[in-house]
Amino acid sequence: AAAGLLRVNDPTLLEGIVDTYFRSIVEVWQSRNFHVAEDIIVGAFPTPLADARLLERANAWLDSHTDQPAALRRMIIEDAASVRRALAAQNKDS
């Protein structure tokens, strides 16, 4: 379901889930086993947006959730790094 969520022709349609995603990931982490939580958290990260707002939101979440487990934070760090690479590629292409 998470993978299907991100299959959109217009990535801007995902803008509406960004805040809900970041509000929900701690609950997802706490209420599921590691593998299911990882599938949801990584799978539902709205990477297709790959915009500065998403990167800022990921960094803000990391800054405000320093008390969360390292494994959870690592998932967000890696997803933010993917966005950072996408932004660099977009900048190079423009």
C-alpha positions in Angstrom: 0.0 0.0 0.0 2.8 2.4 0.8 4.5 1.8 -2.6 1.2 2.4 -4.3 0.6 5.7 -2.5 3.7 7.2 -4.2 2.8 6.1 -7.7 1.3 9.4 -9.0 1.6 11.1 -12.3 1.8 14.5 -10.6 4.1 14.4 -7.5 2.5 17.6 -6.2 -0.5 15.5 -5.3 1.7 14.2 -2.5 2.1 17.6 -0.8 -1.0 16.9 1.2 0.5 13.9 3.0 3.8 15.4 4.1 2.6 16.8 7.4 0.5 13.7 8.2 3.5 11.5 7.4 5.8 13.3 9.8 3.1 13.4 12.5 2.5 9.7 12.2 5.9 8.0 12.0 6.6 7.8 15.7 3.2 6.1 16.2 3.9 3.7 13.3 7.3 2.9 14.9 5.9 2.3 18.3 2.9 0.2 17.2 4.5 -2.2 14.8 7.4 -4.6 14.7 10.6 -3.3 13.1 10.2 -4.8 9.7 6.6 -3.6 9.2 7.4 -0.1 10.6 10.4 0.1 8.3 8.3 -0.9 5.2 5.7 1.8 6.1 8.1 4.6 7.1 10.5 4.2 4.2 7.9 3.1 1.7 5.6 6.1 2.4 8.3 8.8 2.5 7.1 11.2 -0.2 10.4 11.1 -2.1 8.8 11.8 -5.5 8.3 15.4 -4.3 12.0 15.9 -3.9 11.6 19.6 -3.1 13.2 21.9 -0.5 10.0 21.9 1.6 10.3 18.1 2.0 13.9 18.3 2.9 13.3 21.1 5.4 10.4 19.1 7.0 12.6 16.0 7.3 15.4 18.1 8.9 12.9 19.7 11.3 11.6 16.3 12.3 15.1 15.1 13.0 15.9 18.2 15.0 12.8 17.9 17.1 13.0 14.1 17.7 16.5 13.6 18.9 15.1 11.3 21.6 13.8 8.7 19.0 15.6 5.4 18.4 18.6 5.5 16.2 17.1 3.1 13.7 14.0 5.3 13.2 16.2 8.4 12.8 18.4 6.6 10.4 15.4 5.9 8.1 14.6 9.6 8.0 18.3 10.6 7.6 18.6 8.3 4.6 15.3 9.5 3.0 16.4 13.1 3.5 19.8 12.3 1.8 17.8 10.9 -1.2 16.0 14.2 -1.4 19.2 16.1 -1.1 20.7 14.1 -4.0 17.6 14.7 -6.1 17.7 18.4 -5.5 21.4 18.5 -6.4 20.6 16.6 -9.7 17.7 19.0 -10.4 19.9 22.0 -9.8 22.6 20.5 -12.1 20.0 19.9 -14.8 18.5 23.4 -14.7 
